Amino acid sequence: MSNHAGRNSATDSDAEAETTRKVAAICTTCGKAYASEQRGDGTVRPIGQRTGCECGETSFEIVDSTETGFDD
């Protein structure tokens, strides 16, 4: 018997990696900044913070590098 679960998981991971991008985001309540991932559906999740911000908020806004003066 072959184990298809491992192969499907790898395919799922590849598809997820293609639809996510790393971004800087801030909490919409307290303003704390996080390294985050933006998913293909537009949701933003801080990396390493399963429950959202320390303040309890789960809504984040992406920091636009053109507004902050970061170099590309």
N, C-alpha and C positions, 0 to 999 in steps of 0.2 A: 504494500500500500504506500502511496505517496502522500506527503503532508502538504496539502495545498494552502493551509492557513498561513504558513510562513511566506509563501510566494505572494499571496493576496495582501498580506500586511506590508510587504515591501512595496508593492505597487501602490497601495493606499498612501504610504509614507511619501513616495515619489510624487504622487498627485498633489498631496497636501503641501509639499515643499515648493511645488511650482505655483501654488496659489497663495502663498504667504510671502510677505516681505518684512524685513526688519525696519522698524521706524522708532523715532523718539516720540513719546506721547506724555501728556500731562493729565492728571486727574482733574475733572471738571469741577470738583468741589473744593479741594484744598490746594491744587496747583503743583503737587509733587510730581517730579519727572521720573519716567521709567523707560528703560530699554524695552521695546515692545515688539509684537508681531501683529501685522494687519493681515487678516485672512481674506480670501477671495470674496466672501460675502460682506466685507466691510467692517467686520468686528475687529476691535483692537484689544489685545490682551497683553498685560505686562509679563515679561519673561520671568518665570520663577515665582509669580504671585497668583496662585490658583484662585483666590477669593477676591481679587481686585486690589484696590488701594488699601493702605494701612488705616485710612479713615473710614473704610467700609464702602466707599463708592465703587461702582463697577463701570462707570462711564468715563471714557478717555478721549482726548482730542489730540490728533497728530500734530506735532510741531513741524511747521513748514520751514525748511532750511533757508528759503529765500527771504523770509521775514526776519530771521535771526542773524543773517549775515554770514552763515557758514559757507565755507568754500566747498565746491563740488569736487 
